[in-house]
């Protein structure tokens, strides 16, 4: 029996459910309320940050029915013929509702000729048509297109928001994640809701007792044990090269991912420096790291002398 993937099942259905993009949601809500909706929008940002979800929500809020909402994947419909067909279709009035909305995903994939065909329609669209373009590579979108849209930059989702979302979804699915498990999924999702939920889907399939621990996530992602990361950071602080090399050897023997290990070390080193040099960011860092990691770094933040950690790394 097929079931919806988590990223589809938990896609936000309204502006109030959108997380991590308050700077965009606030503007769009006010525009809808004031009746000042633009004829064209361009949503740019990393994958899995809510661009398509916000586009669908905006379409619904301005009175577009499901039948008048058309989504186009520019990765597979990127030629001039497809855009000409789209342009011709815009002249037909909506079948239901007030407007027709065209969402063009990964718009940077359009050919030069397709962009030129789209440009005229963006300049003078019919009154009942709104375009929402989405891209992960804004630098590939022509300036002529960008200048004719209202532009919104989507940001990567902060780890603390991802972690809370992961825990909430797991509970709704009948799973319990410990703090380390949720933190690791949030870290490796790299600011993407879709990636975090994709990892959860895989982990749920592997787990039968519905209790997911950090150990299971480490094994799944080939992540070194937290003690190894902490001990390596201590070896740098203590200038104990032998201890550090022994840890590296163990990680290699256990077939852990060395790039992942380096990522965790650099994250810890950066956090140490932030705690030492920017104490006003302490609470923000605590939310991002989780209790164990934060307490470890807080305990050792004053051990390196000024400049030692920077030189060591």
Buried (B, 14 or more C-beta within 10 A) or exposed (E): EEEEBBBEEBBBEEBEEBBBBEEBBEEBBEBBEEEEBBBBBBBBBBBBBBBBBBBBBBBBBBBBBEEBBBBBEBEEBBBBEBBBEBBEEBEEEBEEBEBBBBBBBBBBBBBEBBBBBBBEBBEEBBEBBBBBBBBBEBEEBBEEBBEBBBBBEBBBBBBBBBBBBBBEBBEEBEBEBBBBBBBBBBBBBBBBBBBBBBBBBEBBEEBEEEEBBBBBBBEBBBBBBBEBBBBBBBBBBEEBEEBBEBBBEBBEEEEBEEEBBEBBBEBBBBBBBBBBEEEEEEEEBBBBBBEBBBEBBBEBBEBBEEEEBEEBB
